[in-house]
């Protein structure tokens, strides 16, 4: 299927995206309530909504936590650029991503 020209868009996709946006909004409101309840004030970073749910960095120094947060932001930005490159590639070639010959290596299983 194509990201731009194919039949990837499903009839329930807008409903799913709306539900995701509402849940993210609720998470932001809930994190604000946690911030107010714990009285941590300005030490609470925007987007710091339960960043470490598995408690991997529990007890780690603040510099390590900050370093891991920066790595996570960088990885997310690289993923966004990769997706934008896929959309751009489809837009230029007017072919679905899986039919572009240069992508054979990306779309084959490693085993």
Secondary structure, 3 states (H helix, E strand, C coil): CCCCCCCCCCCCHHHHHHHHHHHHHHHHHHHHHHHHHHCCHHHCCCCCCCCCCCCCCCCCCHHHHHHHHHHHHHHHHHHHHHHHHHHHHHHHHCCCHHHCHHHCCCCCCCC
